[in-house]
Amino acid sequence: MVPTPKVGPESGGKGYSAFFDGNDAAVIKHSELFETKEMTISFWIYLLKDSVGGWRTILHKGEGNN
């Protein structure tokens, strides 16, 4: 992941997390392993603020906006 995200709190006192403040992002470089018709990505999201009425991109695949 580039750039390396800020470190966030662990879950239940164990492990690590990435912290994104809503203004930063990170990119995972392309791999041939991603060239598949089906893929599963699993993660937890812990929101520090309630909705402010706008959409936020959580995950994006590809270079364009579609």
Secondary structure by P-SEA (a helix, b strand, c coil): ccccccccccccccbbbbbbcccccccccccccccccbbbbbbbbbbccccccbbbbccccccccc
